[in-house]
Amino acid sequence: MSTVVDARGLSCPQPVLMTLDEIKKVNKGEIEVLVDTDTSKENVTRAAESQGWQVKEIQGKGEGYRIIINKD
């Protein structure tokens, strides 16, 4: 079961900060991040990779994006 960070409706840097907080909390495993802008998608992806996490999947989802990141 993955952790979900719902950052829809928030502007940067809020989605990135929420994702980084969750990364610190869980340390490894899978996190699902929900965002609704291209900018947030790019920034969250970059932030996750900078922390050593892999972006497994990015899905366009209705009004936004579902980003799956993981770390073993």
C-alpha positions in Angstrom: 0.0 0.0 0.0 1.5 3.3 -1.0 1.4 6.6 0.8 -0.6 9.3 -1.0 0.4 13.0 -1.0 -2.5 15.0 -2.4 -1.1 18.3 -3.5 -3.8 19.2 -6.0 -4.9 22.8 -5.9 -1.6 23.9 -4.4 1.0 26.0 -6.1 4.8 25.4 -5.9 6.7 25.0 -3.8 4.0 23.4 -1.6 3.7 20.1 -3.6 7.5 19.7 -3.5 7.7 20.4 0.2 4.9 18.0 0.9 6.6 15.3 -1.2 10.0 15.9 0.5 8.3 15.7 4.0 6.7 12.3 3.1 10.1 11.1 1.7 11.7 11.9 5.0 8.9 10.2 6.9 8.8 6.9 5.0 12.4 6.7 3.9 11.7 3.9 1.4 8.8 2.2 -0.3 6.3 3.8 -2.6 4.6 7.2 -2.6 1.8 8.4 -4.9 1.8 12.1 -5.5 -1.2 13.9 -6.9 -0.7 17.3 -8.6 -2.6 19.4 -11.0 -0.1 21.4 -13.0 2.8 20.7 -15.3 5.1 22.8 -13.2 4.3 20.8 -10.1 4.7 17.5 -12.0 8.2 18.6 -13.2 9.3 20.0 -9.8 8.1 17.0 -7.8 9.7 14.6 -10.2 13.0 16.5 -10.0 12.9 16.7 -6.2 12.2 13.0 -5.8 15.1 12.1 -8.1 17.4 14.4 -6.2 16.6 12.4 -3.1 17.5 9.1 -4.7 14.0 8.1 -5.5 12.9 6.6 -8.8 9.9 7.9 -10.7 8.1 4.7 -11.7 5.1 6.1 -13.4 3.4 9.4 -14.4 -0.2 9.2 -15.4 -2.3 12.0 -16.7 -5.4 11.8 -14.5 -8.4 14.0 -15.3 -7.4 17.4 -14.2 -3.9 16.5 -13.1 -1.2 13.9 -12.7 -0.6 10.9 -10.6 3.2 10.4 -10.0 4.4 7.1 -8.5 7.8 7.3 -6.9 9.7 4.5 -5.1 12.9 3.6 -3.3 13.9 0.2 -2.2 
